[in-house]
Amino acid sequence: MDNNILHTIETKRLILRQAAVDDAQAYFEWAGDQRVTKYMSYRTYSSVEEVREWLKTVPKVWVYVRKSDGLLIGSGDISPDGSGDGFWEFGYNLRFDCWNKGYATEAVKAMIRYAYDQGARKFTAQHAVENAASGRVMEKCGLKFVGHGSYKKADGSCEFRSKIYKAVFEEIPF
């Protein structure tokens, strides 16, 4: 896998492409919305400039561009989880006005397929217990609930009890 550039992925309704500094204004739409960031590991951003500075240093992240109108509606990533057991972990978020429309499932399936094509076979994700909608996305992507855990916001301000999901795919089921 090329470690410097994310390949662009096209789905039925979305284009997933690597985030760029020029995306700061659109990215702030969800990164500055407390409804979206409530259960995320990052804090709620308070300005476009903060997002711009973060985008200058961020590891590889895709933004989700809606084909119908070119609007950036969310972002996500997938990478080895660092446990040493071969699992790849993914995360995602969407603008509030794009929730419950199937975009997260569509984007996550595309990211899983991308990682699978790179040789990944084991996948994991977690969500705050209170954020049941994320659990439904994980289930629609073929992952199964395996237990509870926890995670904290990066700044340590909050800790969440989480539900952990995993899957091992010999073949992608979607």
C-alpha positions in Angstrom: 0.0 0.0 0.0 1.3 3.5 -0.8 1.8 5.1 2.5 1.7 8.7 1.2 -1.5 8.8 -0.8 -5.0 7.4 -0.3 -6.5 6.1 -3.5 -9.8 7.6 -4.6 -12.7 5.3 -4.2 -16.0 5.6 -6.0 -19.3 4.1 -4.7 -22.8 4.4 -6.0 -23.4 7.8 -4.3 -20.0 8.9 -2.9 -16.4 9.6 -3.9 -13.9 9.0 -1.1 -10.8 11.0 -1.6 -7.9 12.1 0.6 -8.6 15.0 2.8 -6.8 18.3 1.9 -6.2 21.5 3.8 -8.6 23.2 1.3 -11.4 21.1 2.8 -11.2 22.9 6.1 -14.4 25.0 5.7 -16.5 22.0 4.6 -14.9 19.8 7.3 -15.8 22.3 10.0 -19.4 21.6 9.2 -19.2 18.4 11.2 -16.0 18.8 13.2 -17.6 21.9 14.8 -21.0 20.4 15.5 -21.3 19.0 19.0 -24.1 16.6 17.9 -21.5 15.0 15.6 -18.5 15.1 17.9 -20.2 14.1 21.1 -18.9 10.5 20.9 -15.8 11.1 18.8 -12.3 10.8 20.2 -11.5 14.3 19.0 -12.9 17.5 20.6 -15.4 19.8 18.9 -13.5 22.3 16.9 -14.3 26.0 17.4 -13.1 27.5 14.1 -12.3 26.7 10.5 -8.7 27.8 11.3 -8.3 25.0 13.9 -9.5 22.5 11.4 -7.1 23.9 8.8 -4.2 23.5 11.2 -5.3 19.9 12.1 -5.6 19.0 8.4 -2.0 20.1 7.8 -0.8 17.4 10.3 -3.5 14.7 10.0 -2.6 11.1 9.0 -4.4 9.8 6.0 -8.1 10.4 6.1 -10.7 10.2 3.4 -13.4 12.8 2.9 -16.7 11.6 1.6 -18.0 13.7 -1.3 -21.6 13.3 -2.3 -21.7 12.8 -6.1 -25.1 14.4 -6.6 -23.9 17.8 -5.5 -20.2 17.7 -4.7 -20.8 18.4 -1.0 -18.3 17.0 1.5 -20.5 15.1 4.0 -18.1 13.3 6.2 -14.8 11.6 6.7 -13.2 8.3 7.8 -10.2 6.1 7.9 -9.1 2.5 8.2 -5.7 1.3 9.4 -4.0 -1.4 11.4 -5.2 -1.1 15.0 -1.7 -1.5 16.5 -2.5 -4.6 18.5 -0.2 -6.8 16.5 -2.9 -9.3 15.9 -3.7 -8.2 12.3 -6.9 -6.3 12.9 -7.7 -3.2 10.9 -9.8 -0.6 12.7 -12.0 2.0 11.1 -13.8 5.1 12.1 -16.1 7.6 10.4 -18.3 10.6 10.9 -20.9 12.5 8.9 -22.6 15.9 8.9 -25.7 15.8 11.1 -28.0 16.4 8.1 -26.6 13.3 6.4 -27.3 10.9 9.3 -29.7 7.9 8.7 -29.4 8.0 4.9 -27.0 5.0 4.5 -23.9 7.1 3.7 -21.9 5.8 6.6 -22.5 2.2 5.7 -21.7 2.9 2.0 -18.5 4.6 2.9 -17.4 2.0 5.5 -18.0 -0.9 3.1 -15.8 0.9 0.6 -13.0 1.4 3.1 -13.2 -2.2 4.2 -13.0 -3.3 0.5 -10.0 -1.1 0.1 -8.2 -2.6 3.1 -9.2 -6.1 2.0 -7.6 -5.4 -1.4 -4.4 -4.5 0.5 -4.4 -7.8 2.2 -6.4 -7.1 5.4 -8.8 -9.8 6.5 -9.6 -8.9 10.1 -11.6 -5.8 11.0 -12.6 -4.1 14.2 -14.5 -1.0 15.3 -16.1 0.3 18.5 -18.7 2.9 19.4 -20.0 4.5 22.5 -22.7 2.4 24.0 -25.1 5.4 23.8 -24.4 5.7 20.0 -26.4 2.7 18.8 -26.6 4.0 15.3 -22.9 3.3 14.8 -23.4 -0.2 16.0 -26.0 -0.7 13.2 -23.5 0.5 10.6 -20.9 -2.0 11.9 -23.5 -4.8 11.7 -24.5 -3.9 8.2 -20.8 -4.1 7.3 -20.7 -7.7 8.6 -19.1 -7.1 12.0 -20.4 -8.8 15.1 -20.5 -7.6 18.7 -17.8 -9.2 20.7 -17.7 -7.3 24.0 -17.4 -4.1 25.9 -14.4 -1.7 26.2 -13.8 2.0 26.6 -12.1 4.9 24.9 -11.3 8.5 25.8 -11.4 11.7 24.0 -7.9 12.6 22.9 -7.7 15.5 25.3 -8.8 13.2 28.2 -11.9 15.2 28.9 -14.3 12.3 28.7 -14.3 8.5 28.7 -17.0 6.4 27.0 -18.0 2.8 27.7 -18.0 1.1 24.3 -19.2 -1.8 22.3 -16.6 -3.6 20.3 -17.3 -5.3 17.0 -15.1 -7.6 14.9 -15.1 -9.7 11.7 -12.7 -11.9 9.8 -13.5 -12.1 6.1 -12.2 -14.8 3.8 -14.4 -13.1 1.2 -16.1 -9.7 1.5 -19.8 -10.4 2.1 -21.1 -7.3 0.3 
